[in-house]
Amino acid sequence: MNSDELALFAKVARHRSISNAAIELGVDQSTITRHIARLEQQVGVRLFFRNGRGTALTDSGAAFLRAAQKVLDAMDEAQGVAHALAHQGPARLVIAAPPTIGSVIFSRLAVGLLATYPATALHFVEDMGSHVLKLLTDGQADIGLVYAPAPAALAWDSLRLTEAIHLVGPSDAAPLGASFPARRLGELPLVLPTTSYGLRMQAEMLARNLGITLDVRVECDTGSATLTRMVADGAGYTLMPYAMVRDEIALGHLQAAPLADPPLHRGIVLAMARNRDTAAGSWSALQAVRRIVVECVREGAWPGVSVDTENEVAALVDQPAGTGIGI
C-alpha cells in the first residue's frame, strides 16, 4: 500500500460513497473500487460494506481509518515543514562567478532573490574562474555560474547556456560588419589576457586549428573596464562577450562583431559542490537562480547568450578542460 491508496480510502470513508469520492477526484468509480479491493486484499480484512445509504466502514475499517489518518496527518506535517524550509530560503547564500558573468547577472539575481527570500543574507563573489571553482569545491560558495566543463567535484544543474564571443574594436576603426571571419584574427593587433585565462586559451586553440598566429600586442590581466578602455583608445582589438561591451557600444566608444567561420563560444553552467550537505533551502534557491537566469536570457537582458538544447550540451562537455577557467 502507498500514501495515495490510504488517501483514497480515507476520502471514500469520509464521503460514505464511492460515487461521490469519484466525482471529487475526477476518476471513474471502477478505479476507486479496484484500489479499495486491492487495499482490502493487502490488509486481509473487509474495510467497507454497502448499506441502503451507500458505503459504510466495517469495524475493522474504522480501526484501519484511525491508523491511516495518523499516517496521512504525519505526511501532511512533513510536507508542510519541507515547504516552509524551501520557501524561507537558506539563512545565508553565497553565489560566485567570473567577472564576465557576475557583472551581467548579479544585480538581477540580487533583486530577484531578495524578493523571493527576504530573510536570506546574500553574498556575491566575483573572481577568476579557477578561484570560483575552488570556492565551490571547498564549500565557501553555495552556487556558482561557471564555464563548462566543470570538474567532477561539482554537480551541474540542468541549465546550460552558450555565450558567443565577439571581436571588439575602437569605434573609429574600419567597420567590423555583421560578423568577422575568424581566419582574419591574425591580421589584427590584439589586447588579450595571459594564458591563465580561459578566453585566451580558447583564442589560441582557435588559431592553432585555423593555422594562423595571433598578434598579441598587449597582455592585460586587469578588469574588463581597463581592457576595453585600452581598445577604445586604439591599443588594439580584443575578444569579449557582447554583454560586457554593450554600454560602450551604445555610447559610441566601441564596435563589436561575433566571430564566424567558425564562431567562438563557451558554455556556462550552474553548479554546486557534489559531496556537500547543503543548507536548508539551498536547493530551492538554486531553482530560483535558474529561473532568474533563464528569464534574463529570454528577455534579452543578457545579449549574446542562449539556452542550450540537449544536443548542444554534449558538445560543451567534450571541450578541453582548460576552457572551464575563464574571465
SELUM-811331 format. One record per residue (C-alpha): z, y, x; residue number from 1. Coordinates in pm, 1 decimal. Example, Ala and Ser with C-alpha at 12.3 -4.5 7.8 and 13.67 -1.06 7.14 Angstrom:
2
PT,zz,yy,xx,n
PT,780.0,-450.0,1230.0,1
PT,714.0,-106.0,1367.0,2
END
This chain:
327
PT,zz,yy,xx,n
PT,0.0,0.0,0.0,1
PT,-50.8,358.4,104.7,2
PT,62.7,703.9,0.6,3
PT,-242.8,756.8,-221.9,4
PT,-162.0,443.7,-422.6,5
PT,202.7,549.3,-454.2,6
PT,97.4,895.0,-575.6,7
PT,-143.1,741.5,-830.1,8
PT,130.4,506.8,-952.5,9
PT,374.0,797.7,-994.0,10
PT,113.1,1000.4,-1184.1,11
PT,47.9,717.9,-1432.3,12
PT,424.1,676.8,-1476.4,13
PT,463.0,1049.9,-1546.8,14
PT,175.3,1063.5,-1797.2,15
PT,264.3,725.2,-1950.7,16
PT,-109.6,691.5,-1993.9,17
PT,-385.6,561.9,-1767.9,18
PT,-645.9,765.3,-1955.3,19
PT,-453.0,1094.8,-1919.0,20
PT,-393.7,1027.1,-1548.8,21
PT,-764.9,954.8,-1508.2,22
PT,-856.3,1286.1,-1674.6,23
PT,-622.4,1484.1,-1444.9,24
PT,-750.3,1309.8,-1133.6,25
PT,-1114.2,1321.6,-1242.0,26
PT,-1172.6,946.7,-1189.0,27
PT,-1263.9,651.4,-1408.8,28
PT,-988.0,462.0,-1587.8,29
PT,-1119.4,143.8,-1427.7,30
PT,-1048.0,289.4,-1082.5,31
PT,-684.5,353.5,-1172.0,32
PT,-649.3,13.5,-1338.3,33
PT,-784.6,-154.3,-1025.0,34
PT,-540.7,32.5,-796.4,35
PT,-243.8,-45.5,-1019.5,36
PT,-338.1,-415.1,-1030.9,37
PT,-363.3,-424.4,-650.8,38
PT,-26.9,-249.0,-615.0,39
PT,137.0,-497.6,-853.1,40
PT,-10.1,-782.2,-651.0,41
PT,132.3,-633.8,-329.6,42
PT,486.1,-583.3,-464.8,43
PT,482.7,-911.7,-661.0,44
PT,607.7,-774.1,-996.4,45
PT,465.3,-614.4,-1308.3,46
PT,507.6,-235.5,-1294.8,47
PT,370.2,-136.9,-1637.3,48
PT,335.8,-282.8,-1983.7,49
PT,140.8,-149.1,-2279.0,50
PT,312.4,-42.9,-2598.4,51
PT,198.3,139.0,-2907.8,52
PT,232.9,478.8,-2741.0,53
PT,45.4,399.2,-2416.0,54
PT,166.7,265.0,-2081.5,55
PT,535.5,228.3,-2002.1,56
PT,726.3,125.0,-1692.4,57
PT,891.5,-213.5,-1673.6,58
PT,1247.7,-224.8,-1539.8,59
PT,1102.7,-329.3,-1202.6,60
PT,850.2,-45.1,-1230.1,61
PT,1127.0,209.6,-1292.3,62
PT,1316.2,90.6,-983.9,63
PT,997.8,98.3,-777.7,64
PT,923.0,452.0,-900.4,65
PT,1260.8,576.9,-773.7,66
PT,1190.6,434.5,-428.1,67
PT,828.7,553.9,-429.0,68
PT,932.3,904.7,-529.6,69
PT,1162.8,926.6,-226.4,70
PT,868.4,837.9,-2.5,71
PT,642.2,1092.8,-173.6,72
PT,909.3,1364.2,-152.3,73
PT,959.2,1292.9,219.0,74
PT,584.0,1318.1,277.8,75
PT,568.7,1648.9,90.4,76
PT,852.4,1780.6,304.7,77
PT,680.2,1664.0,625.5,78
PT,353.1,1828.0,518.3,79
PT,540.2,2148.5,439.6,80
PT,700.8,2151.6,784.7,81
PT,364.9,2084.3,951.5,82
PT,201.8,2363.1,750.6,83
PT,478.2,2608.1,841.7,84
PT,461.2,2521.1,1211.8,85
PT,84.7,2556.1,1220.7,86
PT,74.6,2886.0,1035.2,87
PT,360.1,3057.3,1212.4,88
PT,181.1,3002.5,1542.3,89
PT,346.0,2948.0,1880.7,90
PT,620.9,3183.8,1998.0,91
PT,400.5,3283.3,2295.0,92
PT,31.6,3223.5,2356.6,93
PT,-138.7,3272.9,2694.5,94
PT,-519.4,3294.2,2692.0,95
PT,-713.5,3314.2,3017.9,96
PT,-1079.2,3377.1,3101.7,97
PT,-1301.6,3512.8,3379.0,98
PT,-1364.0,3890.0,3350.8,99
PT,-1723.0,3845.2,3229.2,100
PT,-1581.9,3663.5,2925.0,101
PT,-1248.1,3837.2,2881.5,102
PT,-1392.7,4188.2,2882.0,103
PT,-1610.0,4093.6,2583.3,104
PT,-1385.5,3875.5,2370.5,105
PT,-1019.2,3956.9,2448.1,106
PT,-999.3,4267.1,2229.5,107
PT,-1147.7,4080.1,1934.4,108
PT,-907.5,3790.6,1992.2,109
PT,-606.4,4022.2,2013.8,110
PT,-681.7,4186.2,1678.3,111
PT,-765.7,3857.6,1504.0,112
PT,-469.7,3661.7,1637.6,113
PT,-218.9,3938.2,1563.3,114
PT,-338.1,3939.3,1203.0,115
PT,-300.7,3560.0,1178.5,116
PT,18.1,3516.5,1384.1,117
PT,212.5,3846.1,1373.9,118
PT,522.1,3683.2,1528.8,119
PT,336.0,3538.1,1829.7,120
PT,361.6,3717.4,2165.2,121
PT,11.2,3729.3,2311.6,122
PT,-63.7,3735.7,2684.8,123
PT,-421.9,3768.9,2814.2,124
PT,-519.5,3694.7,3175.2,125
PT,-849.5,3781.8,3347.6,126
PT,-914.6,3612.5,3682.0,127
PT,-1180.4,3428.1,3879.7,128
PT,-1298.8,3111.8,3709.0,129
PT,-1132.1,2884.6,3966.5,130
PT,-798.0,3060.8,3912.8,131
PT,-831.8,3034.3,3535.3,132
PT,-883.3,2658.3,3569.8,133
PT,-569.3,2635.4,3784.9,134
PT,-367.2,2831.7,3528.3,135
PT,-475.1,2584.0,3262.7,136
PT,-413.4,2267.2,3464.3,137
PT,-74.2,2399.3,3584.0,138
PT,30.2,2476.7,3228.0,139
PT,60.2,2851.2,3287.0,140
PT,-211.0,2923.4,3029.1,141
PT,-237.6,2763.1,2685.7,142
PT,-606.2,2823.4,2609.5,143
PT,-895.4,2914.9,2834.8,144
PT,-1255.3,3020.3,2790.5,145
PT,-1420.4,2873.0,3097.0,146
PT,-1763.5,2796.4,3231.2,147
PT,-1888.7,2441.1,3185.0,148
PT,-1836.2,2183.1,3306.0,149
PT,-1456.6,2198.5,3304.9,150
PT,-1250.6,1950.0,3514.7,151
PT,-1136.9,1619.8,3364.7,152
PT,-776.9,1751.0,3356.8,153
PT,-880.1,1980.9,3071.5,154
PT,-955.3,1885.1,2713.1,155
PT,-1261.7,2059.6,2571.2,156
PT,-1276.1,2187.9,2217.5,157
PT,-1594.9,2102.1,2027.6,158
PT,-1714.4,2462.4,2062.9,159
PT,-1988.9,2509.2,2324.0,160
PT,-2166.6,2837.0,2394.5,161
PT,-2469.5,2921.0,2605.5,162
PT,-2485.0,3257.3,2782.1,163
PT,-2819.8,3390.8,2907.4,164
PT,-2819.9,3560.7,3248.5,165
PT,-3018.1,3886.7,3280.2,166
PT,-3169.9,4072.6,3570.6,167
PT,-3010.6,4418.2,3572.4,168
PT,-3162.7,4721.6,3745.1,169
PT,-3140.0,5101.6,3752.2,170
PT,-3296.2,5276.3,3455.7,171
PT,-3527.4,5489.4,3672.1,172
PT,-3692.4,5186.4,3838.5,173
PT,-4013.2,5022.2,3713.6,174
PT,-3956.7,4870.9,3365.6,175
PT,-3843.5,4509.3,3375.3,176
PT,-4015.7,4423.2,3047.3,177
PT,-3905.8,4188.6,2770.7,178
PT,-3832.4,3918.7,3032.8,179
PT,-3853.7,3886.0,3410.5,180
PT,-4016.3,3587.4,3586.6,181
PT,-3750.6,3407.4,3790.5,182
PT,-4008.9,3339.1,4066.0,183
PT,-4019.7,3711.4,4142.2,184
PT,-3647.3,3739.6,4220.3,185
PT,-3723.2,3711.8,4591.0,186
PT,-3922.0,4037.6,4572.0,187
PT,-3618.4,4247.7,4478.6,188
PT,-3316.8,4372.7,4679.0,189
PT,-3011.5,4215.6,4519.1,190
PT,-2644.6,4306.5,4485.3,191
PT,-2450.7,3984.4,4422.1,192
PT,-2103.3,3840.9,4470.3,193
PT,-2040.1,3592.4,4750.8,194
PT,-2095.1,3218.9,4713.3,195
PT,-1737.0,3160.2,4597.0,196
PT,-1855.1,3291.5,4260.4,197
PT,-2038.0,3060.0,4022.1,198
PT,-2306.4,3311.6,3933.5,199
PT,-2411.8,3344.5,4298.2,200
PT,-2418.2,2967.2,4331.5,201
PT,-2641.2,2939.2,4024.4,202
PT,-2875.6,3204.2,4164.0,203
PT,-2902.3,3023.8,4499.2,204
PT,-2966.4,2692.4,4325.4,205
PT,-3238.2,2851.5,4112.5,206
PT,-3400.5,2998.9,4424.9,207
PT,-3399.8,2660.3,4601.7,208
PT,-3556.9,2492.5,4300.1,209
PT,-3830.8,2758.8,4290.6,210
PT,-3886.1,2754.5,4666.3,211
PT,-3802.5,3124.1,4711.6,212
PT,-3548.1,3314.7,4922.4,213
PT,-3317.1,3573.6,4770.9,214
PT,-3295.8,3912.1,4942.8,215
PT,-2921.8,3984.4,4906.3,216
PT,-2874.6,4334.2,5048.6,217
PT,-2512.9,4381.4,4936.9,218
PT,-2238.1,4128.7,4864.9,219
PT,-1992.4,4270.8,4616.6,220
PT,-1674.6,4083.0,4522.7,221
PT,-1539.8,4360.8,4301.8,222
PT,-1505.9,4418.9,3932.6,223
PT,-1822.2,4441.7,3727.9,224
PT,-1782.9,4819.6,3686.8,225
PT,-1819.1,4875.6,4062.0,226
PT,-2109.8,4635.4,4088.4,227
PT,-2304.1,4793.7,3801.8,228
PT,-2236.5,5141.6,3943.3,229
PT,-2399.3,5032.7,4270.5,230
PT,-2701.9,4912.0,4075.3,231
PT,-2721.0,5230.2,3868.8,232
PT,-2708.1,5436.0,4189.4,233
PT,-3001.2,5243.5,4336.8,234
PT,-2839.4,4991.7,4575.0,235
PT,-3043.5,4708.6,4425.6,236
PT,-3060.9,4469.4,4130.6,237
PT,-2801.7,4220.2,4009.5,238
PT,-2764.4,3923.7,3775.7,239
PT,-2523.5,3951.3,3482.8,240
PT,-2468.9,3852.9,3121.0,241
PT,-2614.1,4115.0,2887.5,242
PT,-2279.0,4183.1,2719.0,243
PT,-2140.5,4317.2,3046.7,244
PT,-2400.6,4595.1,3072.1,245
PT,-2492.3,4678.6,2712.0,246
PT,-2290.5,5001.5,2710.4,247
PT,-2450.9,5122.0,3034.9,248
PT,-2793.2,5035.1,2894.6,249
PT,-2718.2,5232.5,2577.9,250
PT,-2619.3,5531.6,2792.7,251
PT,-2949.3,5508.7,2981.3,252
PT,-2793.1,5417.7,3317.8,253
PT,-2928.0,5061.1,3343.5,254
PT,-3200.3,4833.6,3214.4,255
PT,-3195.5,4454.3,3178.6,256
PT,-3424.0,4163.1,3100.6,257
PT,-3349.5,3790.5,3064.8,258
PT,-3485.9,3565.9,3337.1,259
PT,-3774.0,3344.7,3229.4,260
PT,-3985.4,3054.7,3359.0,261
PT,-3723.0,2916.4,3396.9,262
PT,-3439.2,3100.8,3222.2,263
PT,-3095.1,3108.2,3382.3,264
PT,-2797.9,3038.2,3163.0,265
PT,-2448.4,2891.5,3177.3,266
PT,-2223.6,2713.2,2934.0,267
PT,-1889.4,2838.6,2803.3,268
PT,-1624.1,2609.7,2654.9,269
PT,-1277.4,2640.5,2503.9,270
PT,-1029.9,2430.2,2698.8,271
PT,-664.6,2326.6,2706.4,272
PT,-464.8,2114.7,2952.0,273
PT,-525.3,1749.5,2861.2,274
PT,-187.6,1599.5,2957.5,275
PT,42.0,1868.4,2829.8,276
PT,292.3,1881.4,2544.7,277
PT,158.8,2191.7,2371.5,278
PT,390.9,2432.2,2194.8,279
PT,420.8,2420.7,1817.5,280
PT,122.3,2589.7,1659.8,281
PT,-92.0,2586.6,1975.6,282
PT,-347.3,2352.5,1824.3,283
PT,-372.5,2573.2,1516.0,284
PT,-406.1,2874.5,1747.5,285
PT,-694.3,2700.0,1926.5,286
PT,-875.8,2666.8,1594.8,287
PT,-811.1,3035.3,1522.9,288
PT,-955.4,3129.7,1863.7,289
PT,-1256.5,2909.9,1792.6,290
PT,-1315.5,3079.6,1455.9,291
PT,-1290.8,3429.9,1603.2,292
PT,-1527.3,3346.5,1889.7,293
PT,-1787.4,3196.6,1655.1,294
PT,-1764.7,3498.1,1423.8,295
PT,-1808.5,3728.1,1722.2,296
PT,-2125.6,3545.0,1831.5,297
PT,-2276.0,3520.6,1483.0,298
PT,-2213.6,3887.3,1409.6,299
PT,-2394.3,3987.4,1729.2,300
PT,-2080.4,4130.3,1889.4,301
PT,-2132.9,3900.7,2190.2,302
PT,-2501.3,3959.0,2268.8,303
PT,-2683.2,3709.8,2486.9,304
PT,-2458.2,3422.3,2374.4,305
PT,-2544.8,3147.1,2127.2,306
PT,-2360.3,2849.9,1977.0,307
PT,-2496.0,2523.2,2114.3,308
PT,-2630.9,2222.4,1931.3,309
PT,-2510.6,1876.3,2034.6,310
PT,-2830.0,1816.9,2236.0,311
PT,-2773.1,2133.3,2436.2,312
PT,-2415.9,2024.9,2514.4,313
PT,-2536.4,1722.3,2709.2,314
PT,-2744.6,1944.6,2936.0,315
PT,-2443.9,2163.9,3012.9,316
PT,-2222.4,1868.9,3102.3,317
PT,-2481.6,1749.8,3354.3,318
PT,-2476.6,2076.3,3552.7,319
PT,-2335.3,2063.1,3909.8,320
PT,-1957.3,2110.8,3919.0,321
PT,-1986.3,2434.3,4116.5,322
PT,-2130.8,2618.1,3819.7,323
PT,-1795.4,2595.7,3643.8,324
PT,-1648.1,2858.2,3880.8,325
PT,-1768.9,3195.9,3765.3,326
PT,-1700.6,3564.0,3738.9,327
END
